[in-house]
Amino acid sequence: MTPLPRVDIDKPKYDQSTYVGRAKHFFLVTNPLNILATNEQLERARQIVLKYRAGKDVPECKSMDDIWKAKYLYDSAFHPETGEKQIIIGRMSAQMPMNTIITGCMMTFYKTTPAVVFWQWVNQTFNATVNYTNRSGSTPLSNTQLLTSYCLATGGALATALTLNNAVKNMNPLVGRLVPLAAVAAANCINIPCMRMQELQNGVTLLDEKNNEVGISQKAAFIGISAVILSRIAMALPGMTLTPLLMTKLEKNGFLAKYPRSNAPIQTLFCGFILIFATPLGCAFFKQRAAIKVASLEKDVRESVQKKNPDLDTVWYNKGL
């Protein structure tokens, strides 16, 4: 059998310097079918990746397509830095099915206070799990920090949703349907920094082009987390704006009055259809392996990096997802 070519599979299959390349990459990473993989299939993919990385023969793979298929399945379930298997609902491949259900319900049951409280709580519990699972590196949170972050994020989302619901009671129904989006956006601005507070306090690991550790930067952590917040809002935006427009249209033409039980199914299915595309396209806004100029780092970090690597112009870090 002809040996397989040696390729750096720790770099994505597609060019990450372009948006189209990143979108192709994340369509594979966020593929919801990946959550159906069994533990045996995931372990098989992990073994293939480990053997190929080590330069060993991989007889179970006949082509590079087989290697890449295993690598993307591996990436969908294991943390890129720690190598730990992620909680299934925290994986990016679970984003579309989980957000389909949660978003559909938030947008269907947004009028009563108990419904707002329940679905915002469900959403923030899910978001907290995703943010913790996809944090950059092995940055453990204590139980106290975890509980504090979770309470702040959930409280922020509830306060935003309930306040806005009260403010728009007498406004156009379309405005009321957009309240969940505002709550989600506000919650992301609280939830993600809270769940990744350790990175903001202690910094993220900086790497050179050969993946050698060269320093730790709080500024890189701030930039990376800000990018994740924008990506998450962008992922939610299409479904939570187009769906209200669709439902308002159906309400005006009498369809919902004629078929009232179709309200929740239509919103949920429409959200799901949009999220199939919005999830990878939102993730693709920024590179996961983010770059930052050495000259832009904090003074002490910059001096430390330049002292060890005077010719190093750019460093990289994992911004998380």
N, C-alpha and C positions, 0 to 999 in steps of 0.2 A: 504494500500500500504506500502511495506517495505521501511523504510527510506533509503535514499542514504548514502553510507559511506562518512565520512568526510576526504577529501584530500586537501592538500595545492595546490590549482590550480594556485597560483601565481608563482609556480615553474613549469617549462615545464614538459610535460607528459613524455618525454624521458630523460634518463640520460645525463646531459650536461658535464660530465667529459670525455666523449668519443666523438670522431669525428662522429661516426655513429649515436649516440644519438642526437647530434646537427644537423646533416644533416636531420634526420627524423623530428625534430622540425621545421627546416626552410622550408622543403618541404611543411609543412602545413601552416606556416606563409606567405610564398611567393606565395601560390597557386593563380594563376591569376584569377581563377573563383570567388575568394572572392570580386573582384571589381564589380561583377555583383549584389552583395547583395543590396537590397533596404534599404532606411533609416529605414523602419519599421522592417526589419529583423535585422539590426544592433542594433536598440534600444531594440528589444526583446532579443538579445544576451547579451546586456549590463545589462538588468534587471535580467537575469538569473545569470550572474556572480556576480552582486551586492548582490542578495538574497542568493546565495550559500555561498559567502564570509561571510555574516552576520550570517550564521548558520540557515537561515530560510528554510522552506520547498519549494521545487521547483516542484510543481505538473505537470508542462509541460514537465518535463524531467523524463523519465522512467528508465534511466540507467546512469552510469558514462560516457558512450560514448556520450550521449546527452549533458552532462555537458561540456565535453572536446570539442565537436564540437562547442558549443556556445562560449567557452573560446577562441578558435583559431580564430573564426570569429571576436570576440571582439578585440583580439590582432592585427588582420590584419588592423583594422581601427582606433583604439584609442591608443594614446601615453601611453607607459607603466608607466610613472611617473606622468604626469599631468592629464591623463584620457580624454584629449581633442580629439574630432574627427579630424582626420588628413585630409588634402587636398587630394582628391582622387588620383591625379597623383603623390603625394609624398609618398603614401603608398608603402611598400615593395611588396605588391601583384600586383602593377602596373609596377614593374620593368621589367618583361619579355615582356609584350606587348609593352610598351613604348620603351624599348631598342631595341626590334626587329625592329621596324620601323626606329628609329634614326640610329642605327648601320648599318642596311642594306643600308640606303641612304648615310651615310657617306662613306661607302666602295664602293658604286656604283658611286657617284659623287665626286670623290676626286681629279680630274685632273685640273679643272678650279678654278681660284681664287674666283669668285662669289659663286660657289657651296661650296667650302671649308668654306668660311666666313659664309654662311647661315647655313649650317648643324652643324658647330662647335658652332655657336650661339644658335641654337635650343638645341643641346646637353647640353651646359653649363647652359642654362635656366632651362632645366629639372633637371640637377644635382643639381643646386642651390636650387631648390624646394625640392628635395629629402633630401639634406643635412640639410636644415633648418627644415623640417618636422620631421626628425629622430634625431635631436640633443639630447644631454643628458640633461634631466630636463627642467625646465622652465627658460631658459636663453634668455630673449628677446634681440633682436638686434634693435638699433635705425634705422630709415629710412636711415640716412647717412651711418651707418656701413653696412647696407644691400646693399645699392647701391655700396659702395666702394668694398665690397667683391665680388659682382657679376661682376663688371667691371674688377677687377684684375684676376678673374678666367677665364672669357671670353677672355680677352686680352692675357693671358698666353697660352690658347689653340690655339688661332688664330696665335699667333707669332710662336709657335712650329710647327703647321701644315704647314703654309706658308713657313717658313724657310726650313723645311725638304723637302717639295715638290720641292722647287727650287734646293736643294742639290742633289736630286736623279733623276733629269730629264733624265740624260744619263745613269742611272744604269739599272739593270735588272728590268723588270716590276713588279716582285714579291716584290722587295724592296719598290717600290712606293705604292703598295697595303697595306704595313705595316705602312705607315705614319699615318693613322688615329689612330692606336693603340698607337703609341708614343705620339700623341697629347692628347689622352684620359688619358694616364698615367701621363703626365705632368700636365694636367688640374686637375686631382684628387689631385695631390700634392699641388695645389694652392687652388682649390675650397673648399675642405673639411675643411682645417684649417681656411680659411677666413670666411666661413659661420658659423664656430663654435668658432670664435675668443673669444667670451665672456667666454667660458669654459677655454681656454688657459690663459686668463687674470685673471679670478676670481676663477677658479677651479671647480671641480665637487663634489657632495655630496658623502661622504663615509658612509657606513652603516655597522652595525655589523650583526651577523648571524640572529638576530631577526628583521632586517630592521629598527633598531633605528639609527638615524643620530648621527655620532660620530665626524665628522669633514669635512673639505673641502680641496681638494688637487689639485694643478696645475699639479703636476707630474703625477697623475693618469689621468688627462685630456689629457696630452701629449701622454701617453702610449695608451690610448683608441682611440684617434684620429689617431695615427700612425697605429694601428691595422685595423681601418676602411679603411684607404687609401690602405693598402695591400689587404684587402678583395675585395675592389672595382676593383682594378687592376686585381686580380685573376678572378673575375667574367667576366671581359671583355676579358681576354687573350685567352681562347679557341675559342670563336667565331671570334675574330679579327685576329687569326693566321690560324686556320683551313679553314676559308672561303676564304682567299686569295690563299691558296694552292689549294683548289677545283677550284676556278675560273681560276687560271693559268693553271691547267690541262685541263679544258674545252676550254680555249683559244688555247692551243697548239694542241689539237686534232680536232680543227675546229668547235666545237659545237656552240660556241658563234658567229662565223662568219655566220653559217648557220641559227641560231635563235637569232639574235641580241636583240630582245625584251625580251628575257628570262633572260637577265643579272640581272636586278634589282629584279625580282620576286625570282630567284634562291638564290641570296645572302640574301635577306630578310627572306625567309622561312628557309634557312639553319641556319642563325643566330638565328632565333626564336627557332628552334629545340634544338640548343646547349644551349641557355639561359634558357630553361625550367629546365635543370640540373645544369648549371653553376651558376645560381643565388643562389639557396639554398646551393649548395656545397661551393660557395665562402663565403657566410654569415657564414657558419659553421666552418670556419678556427679558429675563436676565439669565446670564450664565450661572450654572450651579458652582462651577469652579471659577470663582470670581478673581479678577486681577486688580491690584492696586499698586500704584507707583511708590517706590521706596521713599521718594521725596515728599509724598503726601502723608506718610506715617507720623505718629507722635514723635517728638524730638528724641526722647530716650530710645525708643524702638528703632528709629531711623539710624541713629548713631551706632547702635549695637549691630544692626544688620550691615551697615557700611564698613564697620571695623572688621567683621568676619568675612564679608564678601564685597569688597570695594567696587567690583565691576557689575554687581547685581542692580539692575534698573527697575525690575518689576517682580513682585511676589504674588503668590496665589493663596486662596483660602476657600474652604467649603462654606458657602453662604447658607446652606440648608434649604429646605423646600417648604 
